[in-house]
Amino acid sequence: MAIYFFDVTGGDKSCRDDIGVSLPSFDDVRRRVGEMIADIATEEFAERPSSHFHLSVRDEADFVIFDADIACRTTLRN
């Protein structure tokens, strides 16, 4: 299994993953990204009405294999 590193930047947060996660396939990487996006969106909706985040996934060679931009915005409508 390969080790992947998940880095998140945006809002007032920046987190470079120095530990990584061992995953068997790229499909598992995509699933993990989906879980992380859901977690980030849930946390951010609770804290502020809008924000933007960037999630990058690096492989063991430090090559970015996946990028995702996450925009969270809530609008109250009457």
N, C-alpha and C positions, 0 to 999 in steps of 0.2 A: 504494500500500500504506500501511496505517496503522502507527503505532508504538505498541507496547504495553509497559507497564512491569510487571515481576513482583517484588512485594515479599514477603519471607518474615520472619515473626517466630515466636519460640518457642524453648524450651530456653534456652540461654544465647546465642542468636544473634538478631540483628535486621539485616535488610538491605533498604534502600530502593533500588530500581533507579532510578538517575538517567540511565542510558544508553538503555535500551529496546531492543526488537527490532522490526524491520519485518516484518510478516506480512500475507499477502494476504486472510485470511478468519478468521472466528470459529472455524471448524473447526480451523484451524492453531493458534489460541490454545489451544483445548482439548487438542490433541495435545501442545503444549509443556507445558501444565499437567500432563498425565499423565506426561511424561518427568521433569519436575521432582519430582513426588511420588515416583516410583520412585527417583530419585537421593537424595532426602532420606531416605526410608525405609531405603535401603541403608546410607547413612552413619550414621544414628542407631542402627540395629540393631547395628552394629559398636561403637558407643561406649557405649551404655547400654541397659538392658532396657526402658525406657519413656520416652516423651516425647510432646509435643503441639506441632504447628506450625500456623500459619495462613498461607495463600498468597492474596494479593490481586493481581488484575490490573487496572491502570488504563489508560485510553486517553489520547490526547494532550490531552484536555480535563481530565485529572486525575480523571475519573469512574471509580469502581470498577465494572467490568463482570463480574467473576467473583470468587468467594470459595470457598476450599476449606479445610476443617479436616482435619488429618492427625494421627491418633493412632497411635503405634507402641508396641506392647507385646508382649513375648515372655514366655512362661511355659514353664518346663521341667517336663515331666511324666515320671514314671518308670513 
